[in-house]
């Protein structure tokens, strides 16, 4: 059961208030959190060059793992944790490190991989970017125990192109769950479920109505970037290099948890984001809307889903503090398929 904590401060996110069902946990240790995962025992939050372990029962800090560096238990780049059955694996640039469930270092192994790594039955899944004849391509790969590529199971154009132009939206998701590999295609609505050897088991494919991307949406993005990246050139660079799309992508991102795939899209209703829930066999179980508190169409807060709850990290600007905000995922009777979106 999630403990109920009350907080008098509210967050200034486009005047959007929290639902009464929200649980708000102050995170006084956090500075720049960007990734989180949970299981029945722990919530792990990656923040700069450190991963912090919190007990899920009361959200008390158990241990802080790592710091910036290249020594044992240190990370030269941002670390990404994965909770295994008997340990915690943390990947960072050119290294994976294994810790016991108390946060003590067991062993490390060097890699040639810069993307986050996921372990599956003694093998690993990650991504790589290579330059092709016509453009840059991102691929998802299966690696052996020595991090040699065994199989490339997907390849699609990357968001940055040879002409230095850049797509506005990054469509990037892969995960390992229940001994299966799950990933999204970089175009359209297509999600693949593979076995541990990279063989296709199921494909979730839909053709939902397109959501127009408007000048108002682009203005909101520019305003958000101008606030967060003022005076560092990022704002002007984005204006010059970005390819403005006609429509939003069909998929925003996904999460895999508790035997389900949660697909978040760009469709909104009452300031909530559409979430399509599937089982690992590809059957749609539910269509609902979740309170992702984004500040612009390209600014998704760090979030995870576990035990039918949404966990997200939100910065409280009044308090100058990060907060963990927890909401139950609503399971209403609204089960209309994505093809019926245009009726809303």
N, C-alpha and C positions, 0 to 999 in steps of 0.2 A: 504494500500500500504506500502511496506517495504521501509524505507528510505535508500538512497544510501550513504554510508560513505566510504571514501577512506583511505587506509593505505599503507604506503610505505614499511613497513616491510613484509617479507614473512616468512612462517613457514618452518622449516627444517624437512620435513617429506618425507624422501627418495627422495629428490629433486623434489617433486611433487608440482607444482604451482597451485594456485587457478584459476578456470575459471574466465573469465572477468565478468560473471554474479554474482559472489559471493559478498555478502555484509558482511563486517567485522566490528564487534562492540567490542572495547576494554572493558574488564571487570576488572577494577582496584580493585574492592572489592573482587574478587574471589581468593581463596587459594587452595581449593581441591574440585572443583565441581564434582559431580558424577551422578546427575539426573536432568532432566528438563522436564517441560510440558508447554503447551500453550493453550490459548483459544482466543476469539476475543478481550479480554481486556488486559490480562496479560501473561507474561512469568515468570514462577516460576523456580528458580534454587536452588537446595539443595546443600549446601556446608558445609562440616563438621557437626556442630550441629545447623545450621541455614538455613532458607529458605528465599531467597530474592525475592521480588516482583518487576518486571520491567513492565512498561507500554509498551504494544506491539506497540503502534503507534510511539514512539520515543525512546524506550529502556532506559528511565530514571528510576533510582531506586526510587520506591515508598516507600517501607518499608522493613526492615530486621526483620524477625520473629524468635524469639527463641535464645537460647544459651545453652551451656552445663550445665546440672544440673537436678534436680528432682523436682523443684518447678513448680508453675503454668506457663505455656507457655515455659517451658524448656524441653530439650530432653537429656536423658541419653545415647542415641545411635543415629545413623544417621537417620534423619527424611525424610519421603517420602510424598510429598503433592499430593492431589487430588482436582481438582477444581469442586465444586458442583454448582447447580443452584443459590444458595443464600449464599454460604459460601465456605470456604476452609478447608478441613480436612487434618490434618497432622498426620501420624502414625509414631511411633518409638517403640522401645522395650517396651512392656507392657503398652502402653498408646496410645490413640488417642485423639487429641485436635482439637477443632473447632474454626475457626476464621471468623470474618465477612470479607467482600470484601475490607475493608480498612486495614486488618491485625490485628484487635483487638481481643483478646481472648474472646470467648463466654463461652465455657465449655470444660471440659476434662472428659475422662472416662478411667479407668484402664482396661487392658486386660491381657491375659496370652500368648499373641502372640508376637513372635520376628520378624516375616517376615512383609513386607509392607502389609497394609490393604487397600482394596477398598470398598467403600460403594455402595449399590444398593438397593434402595427403603426400607430403614429402616433395612436392613440386611447388612452383610459384607462378603467379599471374601478374603481369605488369604491362606497361605501355612504352612505346618508343616513337620518336619522330625522325623521319628520314626524308632527304630531298630526292624527289623523283625527277624525271625528265621535264615534266610540265609544271610541277608544283610540289609543295611539302605535304607529306602524308603521315597520319598518325595510325599506328597499328596496335592491336591488343595481342599479346603473345603468351604462350605457355613455356616456362623455363624448367629445366631439370634441376637437380639438387645443387649443381655447380653454377647455376644461372646462365647456362647455355640455352639458346632458343631451340625448343623442340618443335614448336608449331606456331605459325601465325594464323589466328582464327578470325581476324578482321583487319581491314585496311580501308581508310577513308581519308578524304582531304582534310588537312588540318585547318585551324581557324586563321593562321597566318600564311600568306601566299608569297610567291616569288617576286611579285611586283610590289611587295612591301605593304600591300593593302591587307586589311584585317577584318574578319567577320565580327559583327557586333556581339553575337551570341556564341558561347562555347558549349557544344553538345558533347559532354564527356562523362561517361559513367561505366565503371565495371566493378564487380564485387564477387566475393566468394561466399556462398551460403548453403548449408546443408550438403556439403560436398558437391556443389554445383557452381558453375561459372555463369554469371549473369552480366550482360552488357547491352548497351544501346547502340544502334546505328547513328551515324552523324547526320543523316538526313531522314526525314519522314518519321513515322511512328512504327518502329520496329525494334523489338527487344528479343534477344536470343538467350535461351537457357541451354547450357552445355554440360556434359558430364566432366569428370575430372581429367579426362584425356583430350578434351577440347572437341568432342563430337556433339553435334546438335541433337538436343532432346525435344525442344519445343520452341516455336517462334510465335511471339505475340505481335500481330500486325493489324493495324487499323488505318482507316483513311478518314480522319475526323475533319469537320469543316475548318477552314483556315481562319485565324484571328488576325485581322488587319493590324499592321504596325503603323501608328499615326505620327504626325508632326508633334502632337502633344506628348506622346510617349518619349520621343527623342529629346524634347525640351526638358522633360523630367529627368532623364538620364544625364544630360549636360549639367543641369542644376545640381544634381547629387554629386557628380564628379568635381564640379567647381568648388563645392563646399569641402569635400574630403581630400582633394589633391591640389589645393590652391597654390599657385606660384611655383609649381615644380615642372611645368611644361606638359604634364599629362593631358590636360584639358585641350590644349591646342593640337597636340599630336593626335588625339582621338578624332577631332574634327576633320583633320586632313586625311587620315589613313583609313577610317572606318567605312565599310560597305554598309549602307543603310538598307535594310531589308524591306520588302513589301509586306511580308507576313511574319508573325512570330513562328519559331520552331514548334513542331507538334509536341515535343517533350522538353520540359525544363530540366528535370533531373529525376533520379530514382533513389529509392532506398530498399534494401532487402532485410527483413527481420521476421522472426517467428513464422517461418514457412510462407511468407507472403512477399510480393513485390509491390511497393508503393510508388506509383508513377505520378509525379507532380507536373502539371501543365501550366500554361500562361493564362488560362481562362480564370476569371475571377467573378465572384458573386458576394456582395456585401463585404468587400475587402478581404475575402478568403480565397485561397487558391484551390483549384480543382485537384483532387487526388483520386486516381483510379487504382483500385486494389485488386491484384490478381494472386492466385496461388501459383506454385512453381510448375504446375502442369499447364498454365496459360489460361485458366478459366477466370473470367472476371467475377469477383465476389461482391464488390461494392463500388459505388461512386459517391464521393462525399467532398466536403470543402474544409480545408484546414487553415488555421490562422497564422500562416507564415508572415512574419513582420518585416517585409522588405521595404527599402526606401526608394528603390527604382527597379525597372524591369531587369536590370543586369546585376542587381545587388541582392543576392539571396543570403540570409543569415546562416551561419553554421548551424546545422541541425541534424538530428538523427531521430529514428523512430524505434521504439522498443515497447513490447507488451501493450500495444494499442495506445501509446502515448507519444505525443510530439515533444521533443526536447530541443530547444533552440537557445542560442546565445545572443543576447541583446545588450547593447551598450546604453546605459542610463546616463545621459549627458548632464542632467541636473546633479546627480550624485557622483559623477565622474567615476563610475564603477560598472563593471560588466555584471550581468545577471543571467542566471539560468531560468528560463521560463518554460513551464511544463503545462501542456494542455491535453486532455483526453481527445482522441480522434472520434468525431461524431459518427455514429452508425445509424443514420436516419433511414427512413423507408425510401429515400430517393435513390433508386437504382437504375435510372435511365442510362443507356449506353452512351458512349462518346458521340455517336452519330446524331444524337438528339440534342447536342449542345446548342444549336442555333435557336432552339425554342426558348432559351433563357435570355 
